[in-house]
């Protein structure tokens, strides 16, 4: 049981979020649009425009995060609940070495 508690302390599961019908429809449209912009690079730059269109901000994020967003939206478009799991292999690895 020691190993199980160590593994669980290195993993955090957030509550699943099931989309509403409106959110599924919105996710379908946005996942299709965003999928055209997925790049095989290390970084991806996106432009964020607030509601009302006044001002905007350019943000550079890891490309893997952008791909993850598109995957999340695709799942939501299919009506699937989505969750994220935080996994910290380095902390688990350090604990195993100490043991």
Secondary structure as GFF3:
##gff-version 3
##sequence-region A 1 99
A	DSSP	alpha_helix	2	10	.	.	.	ID=ss1
A	DSSP	beta_strand	11	13	.	.	.	ID=ss2
A	DSSP	alpha_helix	21	35	.	.	.	ID=ss3
A	DSSP	beta_strand	43	49	.	.	.	ID=ss4
A	DSSP	beta_strand	56	62	.	.	.	ID=ss5
A	DSSP	alpha_helix	63	77	.	.	.	ID=ss6
A	DSSP	beta_strand	85	87	.	.	.	ID=ss7
A	DSSP	alpha_helix	89	98	.	.	.	ID=ss8
###
